[in-house]
């Protein structure tokens, strides 16, 4: 798990982490895509870099420009932090367009999304999207009590609004006491929440969690498809 650290890059994490998972699901490619590429190079189209951004426009950038692998362009904040809302806030890194490894080529390391789209806020539509295509990016409002979350199904009870946040939605379920929930991966750190994950109440649009759901389908561009007896498997072509 890569943590966003001292940067408001949640919008980039939600998109890139979801697309990485979708490459694995649809093409059997175990790949980690670069949050840093999207964060540093998308510019005003995506928003304000480390000061926040727009999830749907992040996916649109993945369609038009793609992102390289994490190996090519690692995340810039290697220190991270032990709590949400790290201080001091870092500035957005510069767009370099060159792999840190001499064995990788920037353009050949690019991976793309075919499209960028929003999913209807109906929980059944969201579940159908995840079941069929894989994780999605969601944005929601964070309150003080969310920062203190440890386990169970979160629902806002107390504390002031801290701002917006975007994460990867990976599944759903029902608790032992019958409460429906969404299961999500946060990118603060593994010491937060339930090993970096959390559950939030499903079906009530808790904190706006069902309002802003975005995704895209992985592209075969820069992937080499190998035809086998079981069909076509993809091989990461990033090191060509």
Backbone as a ProteinNet text record, in pm:
[ID]
protein_1_A
[PRIMARY]
XXXXXXXXXXXXXXXXXXXXXXXXXXXXXXXXXXXXXXXXXXXXXXXXXXXXXXXXXXXXXXXXXXXXXXXXXXXXXXXXXXXXXXXXXXXXXXXXXXXXXXXXXXXXXXXXXXXXXXXXXXXXXXXXXXXXXXXXXXXXXXXXXXXXXXXXXXXXXXXXXXXXXXXXXXXXXXXXXXXXXXXXXXXXXXXXXXXXXXXXXXXXXXXXXXXXXXXXXXXXXXXXXXXXXXXXXXXXXXXX
[TERTIARY]
83.9	0	88.1	72.8	142.2	55.3	115.3	38	58.9	-45.9	-38.2	45.8	65.3	155.7	113.4	208.1	187.7	129.4	41.8	-10.1	-156.3	-239.4	-381.2	-403.9	-340.6	-342.4	-443.2	-540.7	-636.9	-708.6	-740	-810.8	-730.2	-597.4	-510.1	-496.4	-485.5	-476.6	-600	-718.9	-842.3	-852.2	-811.6	-819	-713.4	-589.1	-478.1	-485.4	-519	-529	-643.5	-754.7	-867.7	-831.9	-765.4	-728.1	-625.5	-530.8	-432.3	-501.9	-600.2	-674.4	-750.7	-803	-881	-792.1	-667.2	-573.6	-553.5	-542.9	-525.5	-649	-766.2	-891.4	-917.1	-898.9	-938.8	-828.8	-702.1	-592.5	-492.4	-518.1	-429	-287.8	-280.7	-152.6	-136.8	-33.7	-5.7	80.6	17.4	87.8	48.9	146.1	121.2	148.9	44.8	58.2	99.6	153.7	214.2	113.6	92.1	13.6	88.4	220.3	302.9	288.2	279.8	264.1	135.8	25.1	-103.6	-101.9	-50.7	-46.3	35.5	152.8	246.2	216.7	162.1	153.6	15.3	-89.1	-223.9	-251.2	-191.5	-206	-345.7	-384.9	-511.5	-633	-618.7	-730.5	-782.5	-691	-729.5	-754.3	-716.1	-738	-612	-576.1	-465.8	-359.4	-340.9	-234.1	-246.2	-146.9	-146.8	-250.8	-317	-423.6	-561.3	-566.3	-694.6	-720	-810.3	-839	-975.3	-1002.8	-1133.6	-1124.2	-1189.4	-1178.7	-1214.1	-1324.9	-1364.2	-1261.1	-1207.2	-1104.6	-974.9	-950.3	-833.8	-848.9	-967.3	-993	-985	-1029.3	-1019.1	-872.7	-787.8	-644.9	-587.7	-636.6	-591.1	-627.8	-734.9	-774.3	-681.9	-660.5	-587.1	-435.3	-382.6	-237.8	-183.8	-268.5	-222.5	-124.9	-80.5	22.7	124.3	245.4	351.2	337.4	428.8	426.2	489.6	458.6	518.7	670	715.7	859.4	926.9	858.3	912.6	914.6	804	790	731.6	815.1	766.6	703.5	618.5	553.5	657.6	640.9	746.1	764.4	658	667.9	703.3	830.6	877.7	875.7	852.2	853.7	717.9	610.8	476.6	454	355.6	327.6	242.9	223.1	153	10.6	-41.1	-175.7	-235.2	-368.4	-430.5	-409.3	-412.7	-394.6	-254.2	-154.3	-14	26.5	105.4	163.1	315.2	389.7	338.1	291.7	205.6	158.9	267.6	293.5	396.8	340.5	428.1	390.2	380.3	304.5	290.1	425	464.5	592.5	591	708.4	719.9	699.6	645.7	626.7	758.5	819.7	953.8	950.9	860.7	846.6	973.9	1033.3	1150.9	1153.6	1172.7	1175.4	1300.9	1286.7	1402.3	1499.2	1447.9	1531.5	1570.6	1698.6	1745.8	1699.9	1645	1598.1	1455.4	1389.5	1250.3	1237.3	1148.7	1119.8	984.9	978.5	857.3	734.6	742.9	625.5	584.2	681.1	649.2	593.5	617.4	567.6	425.8	371.1	237.3	129	28.9	-89.4	-212.4	-316.9	-430	-563.1	-659.8	-799.3	-869.5	-962	-1037.5	-1135.3	-1193.2	-1297.1	-1297.5	-1381.4	-1400.8	-1549.4	-1606.7	-1751.5	-1791.4	-1910.8	-1968.1	-2072.4	-2084.5	-2184.4	-2299.1	-2420.6	-2537.5	-2525.7	-2587.1	-2573.1	-2656.1	-2732.9	-2808.6	-2711.6	-2720.7	-2627.9	-2622.4	-2735.1	-2736.8	-2653.9	-2656.7	-2574.6	-2426.6	-2393.2	-2254.1	-2204.2	-2285.6	-2247.7	-2231.7	-2321.9	-2314	-2185.9	-2146	-2023.4	-1900.9	-1894.8	-1781.3	-1777.4	-1893.1	-1900.8	-1854.9	-1892.3	-1861.7	-1720.8	-1679.1	-1557	-1445.1	-1477	-1372.6	-1391.1	-1293	-1302.9	-1332	-1392.3	-1425.1	-1369.4	-1362.4	-1320.9	-1444.3	-1443.6	-1554.3	-1499.5	-1578.6	-1544.9	-1652.1	-1612.1	-1707.9	-1656	-1741.3	-1706.1	-1648.7	-1535.6	-1469.1	-1499	-1536.1	-1558.8	-1455.7	-1449	-1347.5	-1353.9	-1473.1	-1482.4	-1433.9	-1429.8	-1376.9	-1226.4	-1157.7	-1013.3	-980.1	-1076.8	-1055.7	-1105.2	-1151.4	-1208.5	-1106.8	-1154.6	-1069.9	-1126.9	-1256.9	-1318.3	-1469.4	-1539	-1684.1	-1733.4	-1862.6	-1924.3	-1934.1	-1861.9	-1859.9	-1988.4	-2035.6	-2139.8	-2110.6	-2124.5	-2089.5	-2180.9	-2119.3	-2194.7	-2157.8	-2028.8	-1986.5	-1864	-1841.7	-1723.9	-1754.8	-1669.4	-1689.5	-1639	-1682.1	-1637.6	-1492.3	-1412.3	-1271.1	-1242.5	-1330.6	-1309.3	-1348.9	-1315.6	-1346.7	-1231.3	-1263.8	-1162.2	-1205.4	-1109.9	-1138.7	-1060.3	-1124.3	-1063.1	-1109.8	-1059.1	-1096.3	-1201.2	-1315.8	-1423.4	-1407.1	-1390	-1356.6	-1465.3	-1565.4	-1666.5	-1773.9	-1852.8	-1963.3	-1996.3	-2081	-2121.8	-2226	-2254.9	-2348.8	-2286.2	-2286.6	-2224.3	-2306	-2248.7	-2316.2	-2447.3	-2456	-2578.9	-2673.4	-2646.3	-2739.4	-2724.4	-2610.9	-2591.3	-2515.2	-2574.8	-2511.5	-2396.2	-2287.2	-2171.7	-2099.4	-2021.4	-1923.7	-1787.1	-1700.6	-1563.4	-1468.9	-1382	-1295.6	-1151.4	-1060	-917.7	-878.8	-829	-780.2	-630.6	-573.4	-430.3	-358.9	-407.8	-340.2	-221.6	-244.4	-138.3	-203.4	-127.7	-183.7	-214.1	-158.6	-189.3	-323.8	-378.7	-510.8	-619.3	-732.9	-847.1	-818.5	-874.7	-857.2	-749	-623.2	-508.3	-514.2	-564.2	-572.6	-704.9	-792	-923.5	-1032.8	-1152	-1264.6	-1396.3	-1497.9	-1634.3	-1720.3	-1812.1	-1902.2	-2043.2	-2141.3	-2279.8	-2322.3	-2384.1	-2427.5	-2578.3	-2618	-2759.5	-2824.1	-2749.2	-2802.5	-2723.9	-2633.5	-2546.9	-2471.3	-2418.2	-2344.8	-2228.9	-2230.5	-2125.2	-2109.2	-2213.2	-2207.9	-2132.4	-2111.2	-2026.7	-2080.8	-2211.9	-2272.7	-2302.2	-2259.3	-2291.6	-2192.3	-2065.3	-1959.8	-1874.7	-1921.5	-1856	-1805.5	-1676.7	-1617.4	-1531.5	-1512.3	-1432.4	-1397	-1325.2	-1288.9	-1238.6	-1237.9	-1193.2	-1049.1	-967.5	-827.1	-810.9	-709.2	-680.5	-567.9	-570.2	-463.5	-342.8	-349.7	-237.2	-112	-1.1	126.4	125.2	23	21.2	37.3	109.5	126	35.4	-59.7	-153.6	-98.7	-91.1	-47.5	-169.6	-185.8	-299.2	-263.3	-343.3	-320.5	-443.4	-437.6	-551.3	-674.6	-652.2	-764.8	-808.9	-743.9	-782.9	-662	-687.4	-581.1	-539.3	-409.7	-355.1	-267.1	-262.3	-182.6	-50.8	52.1	183.2	219.9	267.2	305.3	417.2	394.1	493.8	574.3	574.5	634.1	785.3	853.1	999.4	1056.1	970	1019	1110.1
-118.9	0	124.8	209.9	337.6	440.3	523.7	623.7	761.6	844.4	974.7	1074.1	1051	1134.3	1279.4	1369.2	1512.9	1581.7	1517.8	1570.8	1531.6	1626.6	1598.8	1531.9	1418.6	1347.5	1233.9	1236	1126	1101.3	1208.6	1197.7	1115.3	1128.6	1053.4	908.9	887.5	752.1	670.4	728.5	655.2	607.2	692.6	657.5	554.4	581	494.8	357.1	352.9	224.4	140.4	204	130.6	76.5	159.5	114.6	2	9.8	-97.5	-230.1	-227.4	-349.4	-401.3	-311.8	-353.7	-416.8	-374	-441.9	-586.4	-606.7	-741.8	-826.9	-770.7	-844.4	-881.6	-787.1	-809	-868.5	-842.7	-889.4	-978.2	-1007.5	-1091.1	-1033.1	-900.9	-831	-774.3	-816.9	-765	-641.3	-526.3	-402.5	-294.9	-213.2	-98.4	27.5	106	226.7	345.3	447.6	560.2	669.4	687.2	801.1	930	924.5	1043.2	1102.4	1017.4	1063	1144.4	1089.2	1158.7	1286.5	1279.4	1393.7	1508.8	1477.2	1580.2	1633.5	1548.7	1584.4	1624.2	1596.7	1628.1	1777.9	1850.4	1995.8	2042.5	2157.9	2220.9	2139.3	2050.5	1964.6	1887.6	1839.6	1757.4	1838.4	1964.8	2045.6	2114.2	2090.4	2164.8	2074.2	1957.4	1869	1829.6	1866.3	1832	1909.8	2005	2079.5	2027.7	1912.7	1851.1	1846.7	1757.4	1742.3	1682.5	1657.1	1610.4	1466.7	1372.3	1231.5	1203.2	1256.7	1225.6	1277	1395.7	1448.9	1369.2	1310.7	1222.2	1102.6	1044.5	932	975.8	1096.3	1146.7	1160.3	1199.2	1206.8	1067.8	968.8	831.4	781.9	836.7	802.7	870.9	999.3	1078	1065.6	1054.6	1054.3	926.8	856.7	738.2	772.1	670.2	687.8	575.1	603.9	503.2	414.1	320.4	230.6	297.6	244.9	293.7	273.4	168.3	142.9	253.2	301.7	407.9	541.9	574.7	704.7	685.1	654.1	625.7	749	723.1	832.8	916.8	1049	1140.8	1147.3	1122.8	1131.9	995.1	970.3	841.4	833.4	946.3	949.1	910.1	963	934.2	997.8	947.8	1000.1	899.1	924.1	826.6	867.8	968.8	1015.6	1084.7	1094.3	1166.8	1316.8	1387.8	1532	1571.9	1511.5	1534	1680.4	1726.8	1860.6	1848.1	1931.2	2033.8	1974	2045	1999.5	2024.4	1923.4	1936.1	1999.1	2058.3	2112.1	1999.2	2022.6	1923.3	1898.9	1774.2	1746.4	1790.8	1812	1852.6	1733	1761.1	1658.2	1639.1	1522.4	1498.8	1427.4	1332	1253.7	1176.4	1117.7	1033.9	930.3	805.2	698	707.6	675	677.4	564.9	457.8	345.1	359.6	343.2	353.8	239.9	133.9	18.7	35.8	145.2	167.4	292.1	286.6	400.5	459	592.3	660.2	623.6	640.2	615.8	469.3	379.1	236.2	192.3	273.1	240.2	291.3	363.4	421	313.6	325.5	240.3	329.7	288.8	377.8	318.4	408.7	368.9	391	303.1	317	432.9	452.2	552.7	604.2	703.7	760.5	785.3	734.2	747.8	752.3	805.8	808.8	698.8	643	539.7	604.1	564.7	618.6	593.5	681.7	675.8	566.1	492.2	379.4	270.8	226.7	124.5	-1.4	-41.2	-161.6	-141.9	-20.9	8.3	6.7	59.6	60.3	-82	-163.6	-302.8	-379.3	-354.4	-422	-384.9	-258.3	-211.9	-280.2	-286.3	-350.4	-499.5	-563.8	-707.9	-740.7	-657.1	-683.6	-639.4	-521.1	-461	-436.9	-439.6	-417.9	-290.1	-255.5	-139.9	-9.3	83.7	216	321.5	443.8	555.6	627	659.3	733.7	853	959.6	1077.8	1098.3	1146	1166.5	1274.3	1315.9	1419.4	1356.5	1407.2	1356.8	1448.6	1385.8	1457.4	1412.1	1484.3	1456.2	1313	1259.2	1124	1016.5	1046.9	950.5	932	1040.3	1032.1	939.6	918.7	834.3	691.8	659.4	527	415.5	307.2	191.2	63.1	42	-80.2	-63.3	-165.5	-160.6	-84.4	-54.8	17.9	165.4	250.1	392.7	462.2	551.3	648.2	773.4	887.3	1013.9	1042.3	1073.3	1105.3	1243.1	1271.3	1395.8	1453.8	1582.5	1647.9	1731.8	1829.1	1921.3	1859.7	1918.5	1874.1	1914.9	1820.6	1846.5	1869.5	1821.4	1838	1714.6	1714.3	1601.3	1502.9	1379.7	1274.7	1174.5	1114.5	1013.1	886.4	771.7	642.4	537.4	417	304.2	218.6	201.5	116.7	-22.2	-123.6	-257	-362	-333	-436	-391.6	-486.4	-458	-582.5	-564.5	-676.3	-632.9	-722.4	-695.4	-743	-658.6	-691.6	-796.1	-848.9	-951.2	-901.4	-770.9	-716.2	-661.9	-699.8	-669.1	-534.1	-467.8	-336.1	-349.5	-298.3	-302.8	-202.9	-244.1	-154.6	-166.9	-62.9	-64.2	-92.1	-161.5	-187.2	-107.6	-28.2	62.1	57.2	88.1	97.3	244.2	284.4	421.2	422.7	542.1	550.7	642	641.8	719.9	642.2	527.8	437.8	314.9	208.5	83.2	89.8	185.9	199	267.1	328.3	391	288.1	300.1	214.8	67.9	-14.6	-159.7	-199.7	-182.4	-210	-127.1	-3.1	86.6	80.9	-11.5	-26.1	24.3	46.9	84.5	42.6	35.2	7.1	129.3	160.1	272.7	229.4	285.3	243.3	253.3	148	138.1	158.6	227.8	243.2	368.6	449.4	573.7	695.5	675.4	781.9	849.7	768.9	819.3	908.6	1032.4	1130.6	1154.3	1123.1	1142.5	1034.6	918.8	812.8	754.9	769.1	710.7	814.4	938.7	1046.8	1060.8	1041.5	1070.6	945.5	859	730.4	730	709.5	716.4	593.8	567.7	451.2	460.9	361.4	348.2	206.7	165.4	30.7	32.6	-64.9	-68.2	-93.8	-32.2	-44.5	-145.3	-208.8	-302.4	-231.6	-101.1	-27.2	-47.9	-78.7	-109.2	-241.2	-323.3	-458.6	-556.6	-665.4	-770.1	-885	-919.5	-1026.9	-1159.6	-1256.7	-1391.2	-1481.9	-1548.1	-1637.5	-1775.2	-1822.8	-1953.5	-2040.2	-2162.2	-2253.3	-2201.3	-2117	-2065	-1927.5	-1874.3	-1743.4	-1652.6	-1522.7	-1424.1	-1370.6	-1383.7	-1328.3	-1209.8	-1111.9	-992.7	-999	-948.1	-937.8	-791.2	-745.4	-605.9	-573.2	-474.6	-437.5	-315.6	-280.9	-155.8	-151	-264.9	-264.7	-278.6	-272.2	-288	-172
0	0	0	-101.1	-106.3	-34.4	49.6	123.6	62.4	67.7	3.1	80.9	210.9	289	297.8	273.1	293.6	170.5	99.4	-27.1	-43.1	-87	-110.5	-244.3	-263.6	-391.9	-394.7	-303.9	-295.6	-427.5	-500.7	-629	-729.4	-724.4	-814.4	-768.1	-638.5	-583.9	-618.8	-597.6	-623.7	-766.5	-860.3	-1002.1	-1040.3	-1006.8	-1048.2	-982	-853.8	-785	-841.3	-874.3	-932.9	-1070.9	-1152.7	-1286.5	-1279.1	-1186.5	-1169.4	-1141.7	-1053.1	-1020.8	-1141.5	-1220.9	-1337.8	-1445.1	-1455	-1545.1	-1500.6	-1371.4	-1318.4	-1345.2	-1323.3	-1339.6	-1484.8	-1575	-1713.9	-1801.3	-1767.4	-1852.1	-1778.7	-1651.6	-1572.3	-1567.4	-1554.9	-1546.6	-1406.1	-1336.1	-1202.4	-1217.3	-1212.3	-1242.1	-1142.2	-1106.2	-1019.4	-1100.2	-1122.1	-1202.9	-1116.5	-1180.4	-1110.4	-1074.7	-945.5	-897.9	-927.5	-916.2	-934.6	-1073.9	-1176	-1313.7	-1328.1	-1280.6	-1288.9	-1206.5	-1085.6	-995	-1052.3	-1105.7	-1149.7	-1289.3	-1376.1	-1517.9	-1567.1	-1491.4	-1539.2	-1540.9	-1449.4	-1448.5	-1411.9	-1468.9	-1431.6	-1473.6	-1570.4	-1610.1	-1489.6	-1406.3	-1291.6	-1165.4	-1164.2	-1045.1	-998	-872.4	-811.3	-750.3	-807.1	-761.7	-616	-535.6	-393.4	-313	-376.7	-309.6	-348.2	-414.7	-448.9	-598.2	-638.6	-780.8	-806.2	-935.1	-979.8	-1031.3	-963.4	-1002.8	-1148.6	-1198.4	-1336	-1435.4	-1411.2	-1500.8	-1491.2	-1375.1	-1362.8	-1456.2	-1459.6	-1549.9	-1695.9	-1725.4	-1863.1	-1905.1	-1810.7	-1839.9	-1865	-1792.1	-1813.6	-1953	-2009	-2145.9	-2246.4	-2229.8	-2329.6	-2319	-2197.2	-2178.3	-2113.5	-2038.4	-1967.8	-1856.1	-1784.8	-1682.1	-1694.6	-1652.1	-1654.5	-1530.6	-1516.7	-1401.4	-1279.5	-1162.7	-1038.7	-1041.4	-1106.2	-1118.8	-1199.1	-1300.9	-1385.4	-1312.5	-1246.5	-1180.3	-1040.4	-940.8	-805.2	-739.9	-641.7	-570.3	-498.2	-503.3	-459.5	-308	-230.8	-85.1	-28.1	-11	38.5	191.2	256.9	403	459.1	397.9	446.4	582.5	656	788.8	864.3	992.4	1075.8	1109.1	1040.1	1070.8	948.2	939.6	828.3	842.1	730	732.2	771.9	707.2	743.6	726.6	817	809.1	817.2	742.5	651.6	519.4	448.6	318.2	214.2	131	28.7	-98.2	-176.6	-307.4	-408.6	-515	-620.9	-688.5	-708.5	-774.6	-920.7	-976	-1115.6	-1208.4	-1325.8	-1428	-1502.4	-1486.7	-1540.6	-1675.6	-1692.4	-1815.7	-1849.5	-1746.3	-1765.1	-1653.9	-1691.3	-1591.8	-1505	-1378.1	-1288.5	-1321.7	-1380.9	-1421.5	-1567.8	-1595.5	-1732.8	-1821.1	-1761.2	-1838.3	-1889	-1849.6	-1888.6	-1974.3	-2071.5	-2157.1	-2118.5	-2109.3	-2062.8	-2145.7	-2276.6	-2361.6	-2360.5	-2357.2	-2355.5	-2220	-2117.1	-1983.9	-1960.3	-2057.4	-2042.5	-2050.9	-1964.2	-1966.2	-1961.7	-2031.8	-2056.3	-2011.9	-1998.4	-1982.4	-2115.8	-2149.5	-2274.2	-2265	-2146.5	-2129.5	-1986.3	-1963.2	-1829.7	-1812.3	-1704.8	-1688.9	-1542	-1518.2	-1383.9	-1372.2	-1254.3	-1227.6	-1150.6	-1182.2	-1113	-963.1	-884.9	-739.6	-673.8	-752.5	-698.5	-651.1	-525.6	-475	-560.3	-618	-701.3	-828.5	-884.6	-1002.1	-966.7	-850.5	-805.5	-782.4	-717	-692.9	-823.7	-918.6	-1048.2	-1121.5	-1113.1	-1178	-1118	-986.1	-919.3	-951	-946.6	-972.7	-1114.7	-1209.6	-1350.1	-1389.2	-1341.7	-1394.3	-1293.2	-1164.1	-1065	-985.1	-900.3	-811	-883.9	-810.4	-862.8	-767.6	-816.5	-731.9	-678.6	-550.3	-490.2	-412.6	-408.7	-329.9	-224.1	-108.1	0.5	94.9	187.9	284.4	410.7	455	575.3	693.8	804.6	930.2	1033.2	1143.2	1245.5	1297.3	1312	1367.9	1270.7	1140.9	1044.7	1064.5	1097.6	1120.1	1236.8	1326.6	1444.6	1424.4	1304.1	1276.3	1302.1	1364.5	1390.6	1329.6	1345.4	1294.5	1292.7	1240.3	1234	1112.7	1110.6	999.7	1037.9	965.5	998	955.8	1041.6	1007.8	1088.8	1025.3	1089.9	1207.9	1322.2	1443.1	1496.6	1502.9	1565.9	1495.7	1517.4	1462	1340.1	1315.1	1203.5	1073.1	963.6	831.1	809.3	760.1	733.3	585.7	497.8	354.8	277	148.9	62.8	55.9	20.8	13	-93.7	-161.7	-263.7	-232.3	-253.3	-222.7	-323.4	-307.2	-393	-323.3	-388.8	-337.7	-397.6	-311.6	-361.2	-340	-256	-233.3	-136.8	-91	0	81	181.4	264.9	365.9	458.7	567.2	697.3	798	926.2	1001.1	1107.5	1187.2	1247.5	1270	1326.5	1219	1092.6	984.6	918.7	938.3	877.7	745.6	638.1	506.1	500.3	434.4	427	293	264	155.1	216.8	142.9	186.3	97.1	159.6	83.8	132.5	40.6	73	80.7	195.4	211.1	180.2	165.8	135.9	235.6	359.6	462.6	518.1	575.2	619.4	680.5	695.9	748.1	897.6	967	1109.2	1131.3	1025.9	1037.1	1005.6	1075.1	1044.9	1066.2	979.9	986.3	886.9	926.2	839.9	711.7	723.6	608.8	535.4	571.6	508.1	602	545.9	630.2	566.2	650.6	607.1	637.6	547	566.4	530.1	597	578.4	431.7	383.6	243.1	231.8	123.6	92.8	146.6	220.9	277.6	230.5	135.6	85.5	200	288.2	404.2	361.5	407.2	377.1	226.9	148.9	3.9	-69.4	-5.7	-61.3	-191.2	-215.8	-335.9	-444.2	-423.6	-516.8	-631.1	-603.1	-701.1	-722.2	-810.6	-836.8	-980.6	-1001	-1134.3	-1162.2	-1291.3	-1331.1	-1478.7	-1527	-1667.1	-1691.2	-1815.9	-1850.8	-1900.9	-1861.6	-1902.4	-2051.9	-2108.5	-2251.5	-2276	-2392.1	-2429.3	-2490.5	-2506	-2563.4	-2478	-2541.4	-2476	-2399.7	-2423.6	-2369.1	-2484.1	-2459.7	-2559.4	-2519.5	-2606.4	-2577	-2625.9	-2534.7	-2569.8	-2579.1	-2691.4	-2710.5	-2656	-2560.3	-2499.4	-2520.1	-2468.8	-2481.8	-2409.5	-2309.7	-2231.7	-2278.3	-2382.6	-2433.6	-2444.9	-2442.7	-2458.5	-2323	-2291.8	-2169.1	-2205.7	-2117.9	-2144.6	-2069.7	-2135	-2073.4	-2068.1	-1953	-1938.6	-2035.8	-2121.6	-2220.4	-2181.4	-2052	-2008.1	-2026.8	-2027.5	-2031.4	-2171.9	-2272	-2409.1	-2447.8
[MASK]
++++++++++++++++++++++++++++++++++++++++++++++++++++++++++++++++++++++++++++++++++++++++++++++++++++++++++++++++++++++++++++++++++++++++++++++++++++++++++++++++++++++++++++++++++++++++++++++++++++++++++++++++++++++++++++++++++++++++++++++++

